[in-house]
């Protein structure tokens, strides 16, 4: 089971050893990993740190998503044109 509090998008980049990730539900949260598994690991801990920072700064925190979705896709810049 993958434990995330928010949905996550992982994008393949033109660079084969790098993936970007972000959560549209958690404004300002992004990161980079060397694999899909690395992105999931970094996102799990990064989301917790990001939420703690929002709390510390008194900023609004979106409600947790009880059924987060993980989407893996090509980065828009690298997606094949049709």
N, C-alpha and C positions, 0 to 999 in steps of 0.2 A: 504494500500500500504506500502511495506517495502522499506525504503529509504536507500540504500547502494550504494556506489560509485564503489565497486568492488565485484566480486563473492565471495561467502563464502562457506566453507565446515564445517559442524558441525558433530562431531563424538561422538557417544555413547561410553562410556568406561566401563570397568568391574565394576566400582563403580557406582551404580545406581543413585547417586545424583550428578554426575559430567559429563559434556560434554566438550570436547575440540573443539576449532574452529580456523580456519586459512584462509587466502586468498592466493592462489597460484599466484594471480596477483600482490600482494603487499608484496614483499619479507620482511621477518622478522616479519610479523604481525601474532600474535597468541594470544590466550586467553583461559580462562576456565569459564564456567558458571554452574549454578545449574539446569538449564532447557534449553530447546530450546529457549524459549522466553527470558530468561536471556542472553543467548549467542547473540541473535539478538540485544538486547538492548546494551550490552557491545560492540559488534562489530561496531554498528552504531557510537558510540562516540569514540571508540578506533581507528577506521580507521581515523577519523578526527585528533585525537591527533598524530597518527603515521605519517600522511602526514605532519602535522605542524612540527614535529621533523625532517623529511627528508628535508623540506624546510630550517629549521634553520641551519642544518648541510651542506647545499649546495649539497645534494645528489639528484640523479635523481628521479623523481616522475612519475610512469607509468600513462598513460592516463586513465581517468575514463572509466568505462564500462557502456555504455548507457543501456545495458540490462543484469544486473548482474543475475547470477544464484545462488540459494541457494541449496546446496546438503546436505542431512541429511543421514548419513550412520553409520555403525558400524566401530569402530576403527579397523584397520587391525589386530591387535593382538587379538581382540575379535571376529572377523568374523568367522562364522562356516567354518570348513575345509570340502572340498568335495573330 
